[in-house]
Amino acid sequence: MDVQTQNRTSMDSLQSRIRDIQEATRGVTAQYGRAYILECIKEDRFPDELWAKLGEFGLLGLSIPEEYGGSGGGVLEITVLNEALALAGVPTLFLVVTGLGRVPIVRNGTPEQIRKYVTPTCTGEKKMCFAITEPNAGTNSFAMNTLATPNGKGGWTLKGQKVFISGARDADFMLVVARTTRASEVKNRTEGMSLFVLDMNTPGIKLQQLNIQVETAERQYMVFFDDVELPADALIGEAGKGAKLMFEGLNSERLLAAGAALGMGDYALAKAVAYSKERKPFGKPIGSYQALQHRMAMAKAQIEAARLMTYTAAERFDAGEDAGAHANMAKLLGSEAAVAAVEAALQTHGGYGFDRDYDVVTLWPMLRLLKIAPINNEMLLNYIGEHVLGLPKSY
Ligand SMILES: Cc1cc2nc3c(=O)[nH]c(=O)nc-3n(C[C@H](O)[C@H](O)[C@H](O)COP(=O)(O)OP(=O)(O)OC[C@H]3O[C@@H](n4cnc5c(N)ncnc54)[C@H](O)[C@@H]3O)c2cc1C
């Protein structure tokens, strides 16, 4: 096979994998779509039926090797799933945190740890959340205070506090980033970080729900660790060397977040287009006015550009290449494009955009959030400035 034919064949198989995932996801969202998720949000309950169906269709197992009960593929496939769910108006923060949490375990855990913590998430039987953010450290995760100390029995004792933890109430496991050496005692701030998986039923874990307004089924929690006893097998990889593992996970999180932004951005645009074809206050559809049409067209162009970057970054990640720059750019561009799309949708809907029943203003918090979480876009620009352009560190 010549190089051109090989390239075409691999492109064809990539495209057909993407189409298969999109089609299977549509099979789920046809039953559990936007109306269903809005009901779950209203009732403050986890979308159990949706999750079970995603497990049944093998979609939750994407990115996990088949030998561990997964459906194979990599971050690209699970990003496409997240995008396809968002495209149906069903954003799930849980898929973002599960997708990210499983990466360091699959890449660095023992086969027993993978079977214990990852395999049951492929069917949806168990769910995983992720905890890195702390009230005082904020974006500066290296300044975290949560500390795990050896308990003299081969395990660890965890003490500290996390904030904004999505889905903590509904999760069975939590991947926690903690210090095993205090920041004040290390030469380099990346030293002394470790990753642990907690069983959420362990005594000493307390949750306090936060009053966050983002229209997703997952709520956010303050999580307290009050001398939580962890078994030896809770530690993923080597103690003190968790920073590298964490960044592998965080790059995949940026891609999953980009997928959500792209899907929700397209969802918002589709609403804008449909409405603008019908609404005729001056006799002509408002979609024929360039002020609105160009706004929608620009958002669409931005979404498609961000999509290319996202898929490229995911392919690099799955090939084991350094995907940091591309993943950061994908999340940056994806979230900016999604906000442009929801802004276009709001403008197009005029006053009705603010009527919750039109479900446009309800999209805004989630899409605007993506410029701040899982990582704010300023930090992504800092990364590009420093690591891609070679400029001096700014903070
Ligand atoms: C709905 C929601 C869900 C979340 N889910 C999770 C979760 O599941 N798990 C988890 O661990 N965390 C989660 N987070 C936390 C989220 O990742 C953090 O809010 C985010 O990383 C920022 O931290 P902070 O809010 O303390 O902001 P701060 O660190 O206080 O920063 C505030 C602002 O200052 C600016 N800024 C900060 N540092 C710099 C800098 N160096 N250069 C330039 N500008 C800067 C940015 O504009 C930033 O938005 C969630 C947050 C929300 C709101």
Ligand as a Chemical Component Dictionary entry (heavy atoms), coordinates in Angstrom:
data_LIG
# 
_chem_comp.id                   LIG 
_chem_comp.type                 NON-POLYMER 
_chem_comp.pdbx_formal_charge   0 
_chem_comp.three_letter_code    LIG 
# 
loop_
_chem_comp_atom.comp_id 
_chem_comp_atom.atom_id 
_chem_comp_atom.alt_atom_id 
_chem_comp_atom.type_symbol 
_chem_comp_atom.charge 
_chem_comp_atom.model_Cartn_x 
_chem_comp_atom.model_Cartn_y 
_chem_comp_atom.model_Cartn_z 
_chem_comp_atom.pdbx_ordinal 
LIG C1  C1  C 0 -19.564 24.190 37.642 1  
LIG C2  C2  C 0 -18.147 23.890 38.034 2  
LIG C3  C3  C 0 -17.712 22.578 38.024 3  
LIG C4  C4  C 0 -16.418 22.262 38.453 4  
LIG N1  N1  N 0 -16.052 20.938 38.543 5  
LIG C5  C5  C 0 -14.857 20.632 39.119 6  
LIG C6  C6  C 0 -14.532 19.263 39.414 7  
LIG O1  O1  O 0 -15.314 18.350 39.142 8  
LIG N2  N2  N 0 -13.349 18.999 40.008 9  
LIG C7  C7  C 0 -12.453 19.984 40.336 10 
LIG O2  O2  O 0 -11.402 19.667 40.879 11 
LIG N3  N3  N 0 -12.743 21.296 40.072 12 
LIG C8  C8  C 0 -13.915 21.637 39.486 13 
LIG N4  N4  N 0 -14.234 22.960 39.227 14 
LIG C9  C9  C 0 -13.274 23.988 39.583 15 
LIG C10 C10 C 0 -12.721 24.766 38.412 16 
LIG O3  O3  O 0 -11.807 23.972 37.693 17 
LIG C11 C11 C 0 -12.083 26.028 39.021 18 
LIG O4  O4  O 0 -13.145 26.904 39.343 19 
LIG C12 C12 C 0 -11.132 26.685 38.142 20 
LIG O5  O5  O 0 -9.989  25.885 37.972 21 
LIG C13 C13 C 0 -10.668 28.044 38.678 22 
LIG O6  O6  O 0 -10.374 28.068 40.029 23 
LIG P1  P1  P 0 -10.967 29.259 40.924 24 
LIG O7  O7  O 0 -12.415 29.257 40.728 25 
LIG O8  O8  O 0 -10.461 29.164 42.318 26 
LIG O9  O9  O 0 -10.362 30.573 40.239 27 
LIG P2  P2  P 0 -9.095  31.480 40.642 28 
LIG O10 O10 O 0 -7.852  30.664 40.714 29 
LIG O11 O11 O 0 -9.440  32.301 41.828 30 
LIG O12 O12 O 0 -9.005  32.428 39.365 31 
LIG C14 C14 C 0 -10.029 33.412 39.091 32 
LIG C15 C15 C 0 -9.747  34.050 37.743 33 
LIG O13 O13 O 0 -8.488  34.724 37.782 34 
LIG C16 C16 C 0 -7.827  34.605 36.531 35 
LIG N5  N5  N 0 -6.515  33.985 36.767 36 
LIG C17 C17 C 0 -6.147  33.135 37.774 37 
LIG N6  N6  N 0 -4.858  32.810 37.679 38 
LIG C18 C18 C 0 -4.374  33.435 36.570 39 
LIG C19 C19 C 0 -3.100  33.506 35.946 40 
LIG N7  N7  N 0 -2.026  32.867 36.427 41 
LIG N8  N8  N 0 -2.980  34.248 34.819 42 
LIG C20 C20 C 0 -4.034  34.943 34.309 43 
LIG N9  N9  N 0 -5.264  34.924 34.875 44 
LIG C21 C21 C 0 -5.432  34.182 35.991 45 
LIG C22 C22 C 0 -8.740  33.770 35.618 46 
LIG O14 O14 O 0 -9.531  34.634 34.841 47 
LIG C23 C23 C 0 -9.626  33.030 36.604 48 
LIG O15 O15 O 0 -10.898 32.719 36.032 49 
LIG C24 C24 C 0 -15.521 23.304 38.804 50 
LIG C25 C25 C 0 -15.965 24.634 38.802 51 
LIG C26 C26 C 0 -17.258 24.927 38.447 52 
LIG C27 C27 C 0 -17.711 26.377 38.517 53 
# 
loop_
_chem_comp_bond.comp_id 
_chem_comp_bond.atom_id_1 
_chem_comp_bond.atom_id_2 
_chem_comp_bond.value_order 
_chem_comp_bond.pdbx_ordinal 
LIG C1  C2  SING 1  
LIG C2  C3  SING 2  
LIG C2  C26 DOUB 3  
LIG C3  C4  DOUB 4  
LIG C4  N1  SING 5  
LIG C4  C24 SING 6  
LIG N1  C5  DOUB 7  
LIG C5  C6  SING 8  
LIG C5  C8  SING 9  
LIG C6  O1  DOUB 10 
LIG C6  N2  SING 11 
LIG N2  C7  SING 12 
LIG C7  O2  DOUB 13 
LIG C7  N3  SING 14 
LIG N3  C8  DOUB 15 
LIG C8  N4  SING 16 
LIG N4  C9  SING 17 
LIG N4  C24 SING 18 
LIG C9  C10 SING 19 
LIG C10 O3  SING 20 
LIG C10 C11 SING 21 
LIG C11 O4  SING 22 
LIG C11 C12 SING 23 
LIG C12 O5  SING 24 
LIG C12 C13 SING 25 
LIG C13 O6  SING 26 
LIG O6  P1  SING 27 
LIG P1  O7  DOUB 28 
LIG P1  O8  SING 29 
LIG P1  O9  SING 30 
LIG O9  P2  SING 31 
LIG P2  O10 DOUB 32 
LIG P2  O11 SING 33 
LIG P2  O12 SING 34 
LIG O12 C14 SING 35 
LIG C14 C15 SING 36 
LIG C15 O13 SING 37 
LIG C15 C23 SING 38 
LIG O13 C16 SING 39 
LIG C16 N5  SING 40 
LIG C16 C22 SING 41 
LIG N5  C17 SING 42 
LIG N5  C21 SING 43 
LIG C17 N6  DOUB 44 
LIG N6  C18 SING 45 
LIG C18 C19 SING 46 
LIG C18 C21 DOUB 47 
LIG C19 N7  SING 48 
LIG C19 N8  DOUB 49 
LIG N8  C20 SING 50 
LIG C20 N9  DOUB 51 
LIG N9  C21 SING 52 
LIG C22 O14 SING 53 
LIG C22 C23 SING 54 
LIG C23 O15 SING 55 
LIG C24 C25 DOUB 56 
LIG C25 C26 SING 57 
LIG C26 C27 SING 58 
# 
